[in-house]
Amino acid sequence: MKVLGILGSPRRGGNAEVLLDKALSGAQSPGVVTEKISLNELTIRPCQECGGCDNTGECVIADDMAAIYKKIDEADAVILASPVFFGGLTAQTKAMIDRFQSRWVSKYRLKKASPGVGKKGVFLCVSAWNKEKFFENAKEIVKIFFMVLDIKYSGDVWCQGVSEKGGVEKRQDSLEDAFKLGKALVSQ
């Protein structure tokens, strides 16, 4: 089994990454391979809505997204972690999600089988604000992302009221919840 962790935060070692590492730690068990990628360290151009995927369902933009498509296809479970920026996901996370427009075309227009069937996905989110509305906005985007990929939305952790780097370390409840969520991903 393979679990892919995707970090959407631009800040390495920040709160979203701490939660992601905790979830990946929970997923580690015999026979499970975990991998983490940081979107901020990759070159991901925004979707150009160019129509290049209209006949094949494959994106024609040549950048690091090709590796992300492959990694998600090969994973059995996906953990997506992002802080809330202005009531939504980070630009890095949203750019990656938007580039899956080609998979939407493949599934809904071209009626091709999805490689996501049977996969699970979870969402980890941190926010400086205590406004649940912000989390719900971000969560809905992730739910749609997983739905398009036929990945079953299998849970989330929202840690609110943390902004300083490392602040999530004081939130034992959130750390435990992330660990348990990672463990649940690999439990049958």
Secondary structure, 3 states (H helix, E strand, C coil): CEEEEEECCCCCCCHHHHHHHHHHHHHCCCCCEEEEEEHHHCCCCCCCCCCCCCCCCCCCCCCCHHHHHHHHHHCCEEEEEEECECCECCHHHHHHHHCCHHHHHHHHHCCCCCCCCCEEEEEEEEECCCCHHHHHHHHHHHHHHHHHCCEEEEEEEEEECCCCCCHHHHCHHHHHHHHHHHHHHHCC
